């Protein structure tokens, strides 16, 4: 297990993948698998089996993202402020 600075409730920025550049709040962090779940990001469709109550169908939920693909928003903002603008 690697030491991390990401905790539940932190604001992060996705730095790689389909949601690159988007911000969100960490809702859970799995230290063993080194994966974070971010509110409103990396949504996948989940097919639920119908129950006796009649509940079922297709729902959307957040899927975990590997910690190497996210960065704390404060570090991201500091890095963007230090970098000169490209022409």
PyMOL Python script that loads the backbone (N, CA, C, O; Angstrom):
from pymol import cmd

cmd.read_pdbstr("""\
ATOM      1  N   UNK A   1       0.821  -1.177   0.000  1.00  0.00           N
ATOM      2  CA  UNK A   1       0.000   0.000   0.000  1.00  0.00           C
ATOM      3  C   UNK A   1       0.871   1.249   0.000  1.00  0.00           C
ATOM      4  O   UNK A   1       1.820   1.375   0.774  1.00  0.00           O
ATOM      5  N   UNK A   2       0.522   2.153  -0.880  1.00  0.00           N
ATOM      6  CA  UNK A   2       1.284   3.394  -0.981  1.00  0.00           C
ATOM      7  C   UNK A   2       0.644   4.466  -0.110  1.00  0.00           C
ATOM      8  O   UNK A   2      -0.572   4.476   0.081  1.00  0.00           O
ATOM      9  N   UNK A   3       1.457   5.357   0.412  1.00  0.00           N
ATOM     10  CA  UNK A   3       0.952   6.487   1.178  1.00  0.00           C
ATOM     11  C   UNK A   3       0.283   7.463   0.209  1.00  0.00           C
ATOM     12  O   UNK A   3       0.791   7.707  -0.885  1.00  0.00           O
ATOM     13  N   UNK A   4      -0.832   8.006   0.608  1.00  0.00           N
ATOM     14  CA  UNK A   4      -1.555   8.894  -0.285  1.00  0.00           C
ATOM     15  C   UNK A   4      -1.964  10.172   0.437  1.00  0.00           C
ATOM     16  O   UNK A   4      -2.058  10.199   1.664  1.00  0.00           O
ATOM     17  N   UNK A   5      -2.200  11.204  -0.316  1.00  0.00           N
ATOM     18  CA  UNK A   5      -2.666  12.455   0.248  1.00  0.00           C
ATOM     19  C   UNK A   5      -4.132  12.693  -0.091  1.00  0.00           C
ATOM     20  O   UNK A   5      -4.678  13.740   0.257  1.00  0.00           O
ATOM     21  N   UNK A   6      -4.777  11.747  -0.760  1.00  0.00           N
ATOM     22  CA  UNK A   6      -6.180  11.872  -1.133  1.00  0.00           C
ATOM     23  C   UNK A   6      -7.037  11.255  -0.030  1.00  0.00           C
ATOM     24  O   UNK A   6      -6.777  10.142   0.428  1.00  0.00           O
ATOM     25  N   UNK A   7      -8.073  12.006   0.392  1.00  0.00           N
ATOM     26  CA  UNK A   7      -8.973  11.533   1.427  1.00  0.00           C
ATOM     27  C   UNK A   7     -10.414  11.739   0.981  1.00  0.00           C
ATOM     28  O   UNK A   7     -10.680  12.479   0.035  1.00  0.00           O
ATOM     29  N   UNK A   8     -11.331  11.086   1.662  1.00  0.00           N
ATOM     30  CA  UNK A   8     -12.749  11.264   1.396  1.00  0.00           C
ATOM     31  C   UNK A   8     -13.120  12.719   1.652  1.00  0.00           C
ATOM     32  O   UNK A   8     -12.750  13.291   2.678  1.00  0.00           O
ATOM     33  N   UNK A   9     -13.855  13.316   0.712  1.00  0.00           N
ATOM     34  CA  UNK A   9     -14.276  14.707   0.853  1.00  0.00           C
ATOM     35  C   UNK A   9     -13.389  15.708   0.138  1.00  0.00           C
ATOM     36  O   UNK A   9     -13.775  16.866  -0.018  1.00  0.00           O
ATOM     37  N   UNK A  10     -12.196  15.285  -0.305  1.00  0.00           N
ATOM     38  CA  UNK A  10     -11.296  16.187  -1.025  1.00  0.00           C
ATOM     39  C   UNK A  10     -11.831  16.484  -2.422  1.00  0.00           C
ATOM     40  O   UNK A  10     -12.520  15.660  -3.024  1.00  0.00           O
ATOM     41  N   UNK A  11     -11.504  17.679  -2.929  1.00  0.00           N
ATOM     42  CA  UNK A  11     -11.838  18.012  -4.313  1.00  0.00           C
ATOM     43  C   UNK A  11     -10.655  17.605  -5.181  1.00  0.00           C
ATOM     44  O   UNK A  11      -9.510  17.949  -4.888  1.00  0.00           O
ATOM     45  N   UNK A  12     -10.943  16.865  -6.257  1.00  0.00           N
ATOM     46  CA  UNK A  12      -9.883  16.375  -7.147  1.00  0.00           C
ATOM     47  C   UNK A  12     -10.191  16.771  -8.586  1.00  0.00           C
ATOM     48  O   UNK A  12     -11.307  17.168  -8.922  1.00  0.00           O
ATOM     49  N   UNK A  13      -9.159  16.648  -9.427  1.00  0.00           N
ATOM     50  CA  UNK A  13      -9.282  16.858 -10.869  1.00  0.00           C
ATOM     51  C   UNK A  13      -8.806  15.583 -11.546  1.00  0.00           C
ATOM     52  O   UNK A  13      -7.774  15.028 -11.170  1.00  0.00           O
ATOM     53  N   UNK A  14      -9.551  15.115 -12.543  1.00  0.00           N
ATOM     54  CA  UNK A  14      -9.146  13.934 -13.303  1.00  0.00           C
ATOM     55  C   UNK A  14      -8.104  14.382 -14.320  1.00  0.00           C
ATOM     56  O   UNK A  14      -8.347  15.313 -15.088  1.00  0.00           O
ATOM     57  N   UNK A  15      -6.939  13.721 -14.330  1.00  0.00           N
ATOM     58  CA  UNK A  15      -5.850  14.145 -15.219  1.00  0.00           C
ATOM     59  C   UNK A  15      -5.652  13.198 -16.396  1.00  0.00           C
ATOM     60  O   UNK A  15      -4.828  13.474 -17.268  1.00  0.00           O
ATOM     61  N   UNK A  16      -6.386  12.088 -16.443  1.00  0.00           N
ATOM     62  CA  UNK A  16      -6.270  11.150 -17.560  1.00  0.00           C
ATOM     63  C   UNK A  16      -7.584  10.403 -17.726  1.00  0.00           C
ATOM     64  O   UNK A  16      -8.314  10.193 -16.758  1.00  0.00           O
ATOM     65  N   UNK A  17      -7.878  10.005 -18.949  1.00  0.00           N
ATOM     66  CA  UNK A  17      -9.072   9.224 -19.217  1.00  0.00           C
ATOM     67  C   UNK A  17     -10.164  10.051 -19.866  1.00  0.00           C
ATOM     68  O   UNK A  17      -9.945  11.192 -20.275  1.00  0.00           O
ATOM     69  N   UNK A  18     -11.348   9.454 -19.954  1.00  0.00           N
ATOM     70  CA  UNK A  18     -12.466  10.077 -20.652  1.00  0.00           C
ATOM     71  C   UNK A  18     -12.971  11.334 -19.939  1.00  0.00           C
ATOM     72  O   UNK A  18     -13.497  12.236 -20.591  1.00  0.00           O
ATOM     73  N   UNK A  19     -12.822  11.411 -18.630  1.00  0.00           N
ATOM     74  CA  UNK A  19     -13.291  12.559 -17.856  1.00  0.00           C
ATOM     75  C   UNK A  19     -12.186  13.557 -17.563  1.00  0.00           C
ATOM     76  O   UNK A  19     -12.277  14.303 -16.588  1.00  0.00           O
ATOM     77  N   UNK A  20     -11.148  13.589 -18.381  1.00  0.00           N
ATOM     78  CA  UNK A  20      -9.991  14.453 -18.151  1.00  0.00           C
ATOM     79  C   UNK A  20     -10.406  15.911 -18.034  1.00  0.00           C
ATOM     80  O   UNK A  20     -11.172  16.427 -18.847  1.00  0.00           O
ATOM     81  N   UNK A  21      -9.871  16.574 -16.982  1.00  0.00           N
ATOM     82  CA  UNK A  21     -10.137  17.987 -16.768  1.00  0.00           C
ATOM     83  C   UNK A  21     -11.344  18.274 -15.900  1.00  0.00           C
ATOM     84  O   UNK A  21     -11.557  19.423 -15.511  1.00  0.00           O
ATOM     85  N   UNK A  22     -12.141  17.263 -15.585  1.00  0.00           N
ATOM     86  CA  UNK A  22     -13.339  17.479 -14.774  1.00  0.00           C
ATOM     87  C   UNK A  22     -13.012  17.386 -13.293  1.00  0.00           C
ATOM     88  O   UNK A  22     -12.116  16.649 -12.883  1.00  0.00           O
ATOM     89  N   UNK A  23     -13.757  18.149 -12.495  1.00  0.00           N
ATOM     90  CA  UNK A  23     -13.547  18.206 -11.048  1.00  0.00           C
ATOM     91  C   UNK A  23     -14.686  17.490 -10.329  1.00  0.00           C
ATOM     92  O   UNK A  23     -15.801  17.379 -10.839  1.00  0.00           O
ATOM     93  N   UNK A  24     -14.373  17.015  -9.143  1.00  0.00           N
ATOM     94  CA  UNK A  24     -15.401  16.385  -8.328  1.00  0.00           C
ATOM     95  C   UNK A  24     -14.912  16.149  -6.918  1.00  0.00           C
ATOM     96  O   UNK A  24     -13.741  16.364  -6.606  1.00  0.00           O
ATOM     97  N   UNK A  25     -15.814  15.708  -6.076  1.00  0.00           N
ATOM     98  CA  UNK A  25     -15.520  15.443  -4.671  1.00  0.00           C
ATOM     99  C   UNK A  25     -15.407  13.933  -4.468  1.00  0.00           C
ATOM    100  O   UNK A  25     -16.224  13.171  -4.985  1.00  0.00           O
ATOM    101  N   UNK A  26     -14.398  13.505  -3.716  1.00  0.00           N
ATOM    102  CA  UNK A  26     -14.176  12.082  -3.458  1.00  0.00           C
ATOM    103  C   UNK A  26     -15.242  11.589  -2.490  1.00  0.00           C
ATOM    104  O   UNK A  26     -15.383  12.123  -1.390  1.00  0.00           O
ATOM    105  N   UNK A  27     -16.003  10.555  -2.907  1.00  0.00           N
ATOM    106  CA  UNK A  27     -17.018   9.989  -2.027  1.00  0.00           C
ATOM    107  C   UNK A  27     -16.498   8.766  -1.283  1.00  0.00           C
ATOM    108  O   UNK A  27     -16.979   8.458  -0.192  1.00  0.00           O
ATOM    109  N   UNK A  28     -15.508   8.054  -1.864  1.00  0.00           N
ATOM    110  CA  UNK A  28     -14.872   6.943  -1.141  1.00  0.00           C
ATOM    111  C   UNK A  28     -13.499   6.676  -1.739  1.00  0.00           C
ATOM    112  O   UNK A  28     -13.224   7.008  -2.893  1.00  0.00           O
ATOM    113  N   UNK A  29     -12.638   6.062  -0.914  1.00  0.00           N
ATOM    114  CA  UNK A  29     -11.280   5.747  -1.348  1.00  0.00           C
ATOM    115  C   UNK A  29     -10.918   4.361  -0.840  1.00  0.00           C
ATOM    116  O   UNK A  29     -11.010   4.095   0.358  1.00  0.00           O
ATOM    117  N   UNK A  30     -10.504   3.471  -1.749  1.00  0.00           N
ATOM    118  CA  UNK A  30     -10.097   2.116  -1.396  1.00  0.00           C
ATOM    119  C   UNK A  30      -8.573   2.066  -1.416  1.00  0.00           C
ATOM    120  O   UNK A  30      -7.960   2.055  -2.483  1.00  0.00           O
ATOM    121  N   UNK A  31      -7.967   2.036  -0.236  1.00  0.00           N
ATOM    122  CA  UNK A  31      -6.501   2.082  -0.147  1.00  0.00           C
ATOM    123  C   UNK A  31      -5.865   0.823  -0.699  1.00  0.00           C
ATOM    124  O   UNK A  31      -4.778   0.896  -1.274  1.00  0.00           O
ATOM    125  N   UNK A  32      -6.496  -0.326  -0.548  1.00  0.00           N
ATOM    126  CA  UNK A  32      -5.926  -1.581  -1.028  1.00  0.00           C
ATOM    127  C   UNK A  32      -5.812  -1.620  -2.546  1.00  0.00           C
ATOM    128  O   UNK A  32      -4.780  -2.011  -3.091  1.00  0.00           O
ATOM    129  N   UNK A  33      -6.871  -1.215  -3.217  1.00  0.00           N
ATOM    130  CA  UNK A  33      -6.887  -1.221  -4.682  1.00  0.00           C
ATOM    131  C   UNK A  33      -6.410   0.100  -5.265  1.00  0.00           C
ATOM    132  O   UNK A  33      -6.244   0.216  -6.479  1.00  0.00           O
ATOM    133  N   UNK A  34      -6.187   1.104  -4.408  1.00  0.00           N
ATOM    134  CA  UNK A  34      -5.770   2.445  -4.825  1.00  0.00           C
ATOM    135  C   UNK A  34      -6.738   3.045  -5.839  1.00  0.00           C
ATOM    136  O   UNK A  34      -6.329   3.547  -6.886  1.00  0.00           O
ATOM    137  N   UNK A  35      -8.021   2.984  -5.511  1.00  0.00           N
ATOM    138  CA  UNK A  35      -9.048   3.519  -6.394  1.00  0.00           C
ATOM    139  C   UNK A  35      -9.956   4.478  -5.642  1.00  0.00           C
ATOM    140  O   UNK A  35     -10.277   4.263  -4.473  1.00  0.00           O
ATOM    141  N   UNK A  36     -10.369   5.546  -6.333  1.00  0.00           N
ATOM    142  CA  UNK A  36     -11.264   6.537  -5.748  1.00  0.00           C
ATOM    143  C   UNK A  36     -12.576   6.553  -6.510  1.00  0.00           C
ATOM    144  O   UNK A  36     -12.611   6.306  -7.715  1.00  0.00           O
ATOM    145  N   UNK A  37     -13.657   6.847  -5.796  1.00  0.00           N
ATOM    146  CA  UNK A  37     -14.965   7.049  -6.415  1.00  0.00           C
ATOM    147  C   UNK A  37     -15.280   8.525  -6.263  1.00  0.00           C
ATOM    148  O   UNK A  37     -15.260   9.062  -5.155  1.00  0.00           O
ATOM    149  N   UNK A  38     -15.572   9.181  -7.383  1.00  0.00           N
ATOM    150  CA  UNK A  38     -15.800  10.620  -7.399  1.00  0.00           C
ATOM    151  C   UNK A  38     -17.266  10.883  -7.739  1.00  0.00           C
ATOM    152  O   UNK A  38     -17.816  10.284  -8.664  1.00  0.00           O
ATOM    153  N   UNK A  39     -17.888  11.782  -6.983  1.00  0.00           N
ATOM    154  CA  UNK A  39     -19.299  12.100  -7.199  1.00  0.00           C
ATOM    155  C   UNK A  39     -19.509  12.703  -8.585  1.00  0.00           C
ATOM    156  O   UNK A  39     -18.892  13.709  -8.933  1.00  0.00           O
ATOM    157  N   UNK A  40     -20.379  12.083  -9.366  1.00  0.00           N
ATOM    158  CA  UNK A  40     -20.766  12.617 -10.668  1.00  0.00           C
ATOM    159  C   UNK A  40     -19.795  12.363 -11.807  1.00  0.00           C
ATOM    160  O   UNK A  40     -20.031  12.836 -12.919  1.00  0.00           O
ATOM    161  N   UNK A  41     -18.707  11.629 -11.574  1.00  0.00           N
ATOM    162  CA  UNK A  41     -17.735  11.357 -12.628  1.00  0.00           C
ATOM    163  C   UNK A  41     -17.621   9.852 -12.878  1.00  0.00           C
ATOM    164  O   UNK A  41     -17.914   9.038 -12.002  1.00  0.00           O
ATOM    165  N   UNK A  42     -17.193   9.505 -14.082  1.00  0.00           N
ATOM    166  CA  UNK A  42     -16.995   8.113 -14.493  1.00  0.00           C
ATOM    167  C   UNK A  42     -18.267   7.298 -14.303  1.00  0.00           C
ATOM    168  O   UNK A  42     -18.245   6.231 -13.688  1.00  0.00           O
ATOM    169  N   UNK A  43     -19.372   7.807 -14.833  1.00  0.00           N
ATOM    170  CA  UNK A  43     -20.659   7.142 -14.695  1.00  0.00           C
ATOM    171  C   UNK A  43     -20.744   5.958 -15.649  1.00  0.00           C
ATOM    172  O   UNK A  43     -20.368   6.058 -16.817  1.00  0.00           O
ATOM    173  N   UNK A  44     -21.240   4.838 -15.138  1.00  0.00           N
ATOM    174  CA  UNK A  44     -21.461   3.637 -15.942  1.00  0.00           C
ATOM    175  C   UNK A  44     -22.902   3.191 -15.743  1.00  0.00           C
ATOM    176  O   UNK A  44     -23.506   3.460 -14.704  1.00  0.00           O
ATOM    177  N   UNK A  45     -23.442   2.518 -16.728  1.00  0.00           N
ATOM    178  CA  UNK A  45     -24.805   2.015 -16.634  1.00  0.00           C
ATOM    179  C   UNK A  45     -24.778   0.625 -16.002  1.00  0.00           C
ATOM    180  O   UNK A  45     -23.965  -0.221 -16.374  1.00  0.00           O
ATOM    181  N   UNK A  46     -25.675   0.399 -15.044  1.00  0.00           N
ATOM    182  CA  UNK A  46     -25.740  -0.860 -14.322  1.00  0.00           C
ATOM    183  C   UNK A  46     -27.128  -1.451 -14.543  1.00  0.00           C
ATOM    184  O   UNK A  46     -28.135  -0.790 -14.286  1.00  0.00           O
ATOM    185  N   UNK A  47     -27.183  -2.691 -15.018  1.00  0.00           N
ATOM    186  CA  UNK A  47     -28.450  -3.374 -15.253  1.00  0.00           C
ATOM    187  C   UNK A  47     -28.829  -4.137 -13.992  1.00  0.00           C
ATOM    188  O   UNK A  47     -28.082  -4.999 -13.528  1.00  0.00           O
ATOM    189  N   UNK A  48     -30.000  -3.812 -13.439  1.00  0.00           N
ATOM    190  CA  UNK A  48     -30.466  -4.440 -12.214  1.00  0.00           C
ATOM    191  C   UNK A  48     -31.580  -5.429 -12.523  1.00  0.00           C
ATOM    192  O   UNK A  48     -32.493  -5.139 -13.295  1.00  0.00           O
ATOM    193  N   UNK A  49     -31.489  -6.584 -11.916  1.00  0.00           N
ATOM    194  CA  UNK A  49     -32.505  -7.616 -12.096  1.00  0.00           C
ATOM    195  C   UNK A  49     -33.788  -7.195 -11.399  1.00  0.00           C
ATOM    196  O   UNK A  49     -33.759  -6.588 -10.329  1.00  0.00           O
ATOM    197  N   UNK A  50     -34.899  -7.521 -12.012  1.00  0.00           N
ATOM    198  CA  UNK A  50     -36.196  -7.190 -11.436  1.00  0.00           C
ATOM    199  C   UNK A  50     -36.424  -8.000 -10.167  1.00  0.00           C
ATOM    200  O   UNK A  50     -36.136  -9.196 -10.127  1.00  0.00           O
ATOM    201  N   UNK A  51     -36.935  -7.352  -9.141  1.00  0.00           N
ATOM    202  CA  UNK A  51     -37.223  -8.027  -7.875  1.00  0.00           C
ATOM    203  C   UNK A  51     -38.723  -8.310  -7.777  1.00  0.00           C
ATOM    204  O   UNK A  51     -39.476  -7.985  -8.694  1.00  0.00           O
ATOM    205  N   UNK A  52     -39.153  -8.906  -6.683  1.00  0.00           N
ATOM    206  CA  UNK A  52     -40.577  -9.187  -6.498  1.00  0.00           C
ATOM    207  C   UNK A  52     -41.386  -7.901  -6.372  1.00  0.00           C
ATOM    208  O   UNK A  52     -42.578  -7.876  -6.680  1.00  0.00           O
ATOM    209  N   UNK A  53     -40.736  -6.840  -5.920  1.00  0.00           N
ATOM    210  CA  UNK A  53     -41.410  -5.554  -5.803  1.00  0.00           C
ATOM    211  C   UNK A  53     -41.606  -4.893  -7.166  1.00  0.00           C
ATOM    212  O   UNK A  53     -42.322  -3.898  -7.276  1.00  0.00           O
ATOM    213  N   UNK A  54     -40.977  -5.440  -8.195  1.00  0.00           N
ATOM    214  CA  UNK A  54     -41.066  -4.842  -9.521  1.00  0.00           C
ATOM    215  C   UNK A  54     -39.946  -3.867  -9.805  1.00  0.00           C
ATOM    216  O   UNK A  54     -39.915  -3.247 -10.869  1.00  0.00           O
ATOM    217  N   UNK A  55     -39.022  -3.723  -8.863  1.00  0.00           N
ATOM    218  CA  UNK A  55     -37.899  -2.816  -9.061  1.00  0.00           C
ATOM    219  C   UNK A  55     -36.858  -3.477  -9.956  1.00  0.00           C
ATOM    220  O   UNK A  55     -36.558  -4.661  -9.804  1.00  0.00           O
ATOM    221  N   UNK A  56     -36.328  -2.727 -10.859  1.00  0.00           N
ATOM    222  CA  UNK A  56     -35.303  -3.225 -11.766  1.00  0.00           C
ATOM    223  C   UNK A  56     -35.080  -2.185 -12.836  1.00  0.00           C
ATOM    224  O   UNK A  56     -35.668  -1.104 -12.795  1.00  0.00           O
ATOM    225  N   UNK A  57     -34.239  -2.502 -13.786  1.00  0.00           N
ATOM    226  CA  UNK A  57     -34.000  -1.569 -14.873  1.00  0.00           C
ATOM    227  C   UNK A  57     -32.542  -1.190 -14.983  1.00  0.00           C
ATOM    228  O   UNK A  57     -31.664  -1.887 -14.474  1.00  0.00           O
ATOM    229  N   UNK A  58     -32.292  -0.072 -15.655  1.00  0.00           N
ATOM    230  CA  UNK A  58     -30.936   0.392 -15.895  1.00  0.00           C
ATOM    231  C   UNK A  58     -30.709   1.662 -15.079  1.00  0.00           C
ATOM    232  O   UNK A  58     -31.461   2.629 -15.195  1.00  0.00           O
ATOM    233  N   UNK A  59     -29.672   1.646 -14.261  1.00  0.00           N
ATOM    234  CA  UNK A  59     -29.338   2.818 -13.458  1.00  0.00           C
ATOM    235  C   UNK A  59     -27.916   3.244 -13.774  1.00  0.00           C
ATOM    236  O   UNK A  59     -27.124   2.467 -14.308  1.00  0.00           O
ATOM    237  N   UNK A  60     -27.599   4.502 -13.433  1.00  0.00           N
ATOM    238  CA  UNK A  60     -26.229   4.992 -13.589  1.00  0.00           C
ATOM    239  C   UNK A  60     -25.605   5.114 -12.219  1.00  0.00           C
ATOM    240  O   UNK A  60     -26.254   5.546 -11.267  1.00  0.00           O
ATOM    241  N   UNK A  61     -24.333   4.730 -12.119  1.00  0.00           N
ATOM    242  CA  UNK A  61     -23.605   4.878 -10.861  1.00  0.00           C
ATOM    243  C   UNK A  61     -22.159   5.217 -11.160  1.00  0.00           C
ATOM    244  O   UNK A  61     -21.687   5.027 -12.281  1.00  0.00           O
ATOM    245  N   UNK A  62     -21.454   5.722 -10.153  1.00  0.00           N
ATOM    246  CA  UNK A  62     -20.058   6.090 -10.330  1.00  0.00           C
ATOM    247  C   UNK A  62     -19.184   4.841 -10.237  1.00  0.00           C
ATOM    248  O   UNK A  62     -19.376   4.001  -9.357  1.00  0.00           O
ATOM    249  N   UNK A  63     -18.236   4.733 -11.142  1.00  0.00           N
ATOM    250  CA  UNK A  63     -17.268   3.638 -11.117  1.00  0.00           C
ATOM    251  C   UNK A  63     -15.955   4.172 -10.549  1.00  0.00           C
ATOM    252  O   UNK A  63     -15.672   5.363 -10.674  1.00  0.00           O
ATOM    253  N   UNK A  64     -15.148   3.310  -9.927  1.00  0.00           N
ATOM    254  CA  UNK A  64     -13.882   3.779  -9.358  1.00  0.00           C
ATOM    255  C   UNK A  64     -12.861   4.152 -10.432  1.00  0.00           C
ATOM    256  O   UNK A  64     -12.860   3.604 -11.534  1.00  0.00           O
ATOM    257  N   UNK A  65     -11.990   5.104 -10.075  1.00  0.00           N
ATOM    258  CA  UNK A  65     -10.899   5.564 -10.937  1.00  0.00           C
ATOM    259  C   UNK A  65      -9.596   5.312 -10.187  1.00  0.00           C
ATOM    260  O   UNK A  65      -9.536   5.521  -8.975  1.00  0.00           O
ATOM    261  N   UNK A  66      -8.564   4.873 -10.877  1.00  0.00           N
ATOM    262  CA  UNK A  66      -7.282   4.636 -10.220  1.00  0.00           C
ATOM    263  C   UNK A  66      -6.693   5.960  -9.758  1.00  0.00           C
ATOM    264  O   UNK A  66      -6.840   6.983 -10.427  1.00  0.00           O
ATOM    265  N   UNK A  67      -6.022   5.933  -8.604  1.00  0.00           N
ATOM    266  CA  UNK A  67      -5.503   7.168  -7.997  1.00  0.00           C
ATOM    267  C   UNK A  67      -4.437   7.851  -8.841  1.00  0.00           C
ATOM    268  O   UNK A  67      -4.192   9.045  -8.667  1.00  0.00           O
ATOM    269  N   UNK A  68      -3.796   7.121  -9.753  1.00  0.00           N
ATOM    270  CA  UNK A  68      -2.790   7.746 -10.608  1.00  0.00           C
ATOM    271  C   UNK A  68      -3.426   8.645 -11.667  1.00  0.00           C
ATOM    272  O   UNK A  68      -2.735   9.443 -12.300  1.00  0.00           O
ATOM    273  N   UNK A  69      -4.733   8.518 -11.858  1.00  0.00           N
ATOM    274  CA  UNK A  69      -5.434   9.314 -12.860  1.00  0.00           C
ATOM    275  C   UNK A  69      -6.125  10.535 -12.277  1.00  0.00           C
ATOM    276  O   UNK A  69      -6.837  11.241 -12.991  1.00  0.00           O
ATOM    277  N   UNK A  70      -5.923  10.797 -10.974  1.00  0.00           N
ATOM    278  CA  UNK A  70      -6.516  11.977 -10.342  1.00  0.00           C
ATOM    279  C   UNK A  70      -5.448  12.747  -9.587  1.00  0.00           C
ATOM    280  O   UNK A  70      -4.395  12.212  -9.241  1.00  0.00           O
ATOM    281  N   UNK A  71      -5.746  14.028  -9.339  1.00  0.00           N
ATOM    282  CA  UNK A  71      -4.823  14.898  -8.608  1.00  0.00           C
ATOM    283  C   UNK A  71      -5.666  15.842  -7.750  1.00  0.00           C
ATOM    284  O   UNK A  71      -6.769  16.228  -8.138  1.00  0.00           O
ATOM    285  N   UNK A  72      -5.143  16.205  -6.590  1.00  0.00           N
ATOM    286  CA  UNK A  72      -5.837  17.174  -5.751  1.00  0.00           C
ATOM    287  C   UNK A  72      -6.018  18.481  -6.515  1.00  0.00           C
ATOM    288  O   UNK A  72      -5.109  18.927  -7.216  1.00  0.00           O
ATOM    289  N   UNK A  73      -7.185  19.089  -6.380  1.00  0.00           N
ATOM    290  CA  UNK A  73      -7.488  20.313  -7.126  1.00  0.00           C
ATOM    291  C   UNK A  73      -6.550  21.447  -6.744  1.00  0.00           C
ATOM    292  O   UNK A  73      -6.195  22.266  -7.591  1.00  0.00           O
ATOM    293  N   UNK A  74      -6.144  21.505  -5.482  1.00  0.00           N
ATOM    294  CA  UNK A  74      -5.241  22.577  -5.060  1.00  0.00           C
ATOM    295  C   UNK A  74      -3.881  22.456  -5.749  1.00  0.00           C
ATOM    296  O   UNK A  74      -3.300  23.462  -6.155  1.00  0.00           O
ATOM    297  N   UNK A  75      -3.373  21.230  -5.881  1.00  0.00           N
ATOM    298  CA  UNK A  75      -2.104  21.018  -6.583  1.00  0.00           C
ATOM    299  C   UNK A  75      -2.245  21.315  -8.071  1.00  0.00           C
ATOM    300  O   UNK A  75      -1.333  21.867  -8.687  1.00  0.00           O
ATOM    301  N   UNK A  76      -3.388  20.949  -8.647  1.00  0.00           N
ATOM    302  CA  UNK A  76      -3.658  21.199 -10.059  1.00  0.00           C
ATOM    303  C   UNK A  76      -3.683  22.701 -10.341  1.00  0.00           C
ATOM    304  O   UNK A  76      -3.096  23.163 -11.319  1.00  0.00           O
ATOM    305  N   UNK A  77      -4.365  23.460  -9.479  1.00  0.00           N
ATOM    306  CA  UNK A  77      -4.454  24.909  -9.663  1.00  0.00           C
ATOM    307  C   UNK A  77      -3.091  25.568  -9.518  1.00  0.00           C
ATOM    308  O   UNK A  77      -2.768  26.488 -10.269  1.00  0.00           O
ATOM    309  N   UNK A  78      -2.283  25.108  -8.558  1.00  0.00           N
ATOM    310  CA  UNK A  78      -0.941  25.669  -8.364  1.00  0.00           C
ATOM    311  C   UNK A  78      -0.063  25.382  -9.570  1.00  0.00           C
ATOM    312  O   UNK A  78       0.725  26.230  -9.987  1.00  0.00           O
ATOM    313  N   UNK A  79      -0.199  24.185 -10.130  1.00  0.00           N
ATOM    314  CA  UNK A  79       0.594  23.811 -11.300  1.00  0.00           C
ATOM    315  C   UNK A  79       0.190  24.630 -12.519  1.00  0.00           C
ATOM    316  O   UNK A  79       1.043  25.044 -13.303  1.00  0.00           O
ATOM    317  N   UNK A  80      -1.112  24.864 -12.679  1.00  0.00           N
ATOM    318  CA  UNK A  80      -1.606  25.657 -13.823  1.00  0.00           C
ATOM    319  C   UNK A  80      -1.201  27.120 -13.695  1.00  0.00           C
ATOM    320  O   UNK A  80      -0.942  27.776 -14.704  1.00  0.00           O
ATOM    321  N   UNK A  81      -1.142  27.649 -12.460  1.00  0.00           N
ATOM    322  CA  UNK A  81      -0.784  29.048 -12.253  1.00  0.00           C
ATOM    323  C   UNK A  81       0.706  29.280 -12.513  1.00  0.00           C
ATOM    324  O   UNK A  81       1.101  30.351 -12.974  1.00  0.00           O
ATOM    325  N   UNK A  82       1.514  28.289 -12.218  1.00  0.00           N
ATOM    326  CA  UNK A  82       2.960  28.420 -12.395  1.00  0.00           C
ATOM    327  C   UNK A  82       3.384  28.295 -13.845  1.00  0.00           C
ATOM    328  O   UNK A  82       4.384  28.883 -14.256  1.00  0.00           O
ATOM    329  N   UNK A  83       2.627  27.531 -14.625  1.00  0.00           N
ATOM    330  CA  UNK A  83       2.964  27.262 -16.023  1.00  0.00           C
ATOM    331  C   UNK A  83       2.653  28.479 -16.895  1.00  0.00           C
ATOM    332  O   UNK A  83       1.553  29.023 -16.795  1.00  0.00           O
ATOM    333  N   UNK A  84       3.586  28.928 -17.753  1.00  0.00           N
ATOM    334  CA  UNK A  84       3.288  30.067 -18.632  1.00  0.00           C
ATOM    335  C   UNK A  84       2.302  29.665 -19.747  1.00  0.00           C
ATOM    336  O   UNK A  84       2.223  28.501 -20.138  1.00  0.00           O
ATOM    337  N   UNK A  85       1.563  30.654 -20.237  1.00  0.00           N
ATOM    338  CA  UNK A  85       0.574  30.396 -21.281  1.00  0.00           C
ATOM    339  C   UNK A  85       1.270  30.066 -22.596  1.00  0.00           C
ATOM    340  O   UNK A  85       2.287  30.667 -22.941  1.00  0.00           O
ATOM    341  N   UNK A  86       0.708  29.099 -23.326  1.00  0.00           N
ATOM    342  CA  UNK A  86       1.266  28.739 -24.638  1.00  0.00           C
ATOM    343  C   UNK A  86       0.724  29.665 -25.713  1.00  0.00           C
ATOM    344  O   UNK A  86      -0.381  30.196 -25.602  1.00  0.00           O
ATOM    345  N   UNK A  87       1.530  29.849 -26.762  1.00  0.00           N
ATOM    346  CA  UNK A  87       1.106  30.703 -27.882  1.00  0.00           C
ATOM    347  C   UNK A  87       0.487  29.898 -28.976  1.00  0.00           C
ATOM    348  O   UNK A  87       0.074  30.453 -29.994  1.00  0.00           O
TER     349      UNK A  87
END
""", "prot")
cmd.dss("prot")
cmd.show_as("cartoon", "prot")
cmd.util.cbc("prot")
cmd.orient("prot")
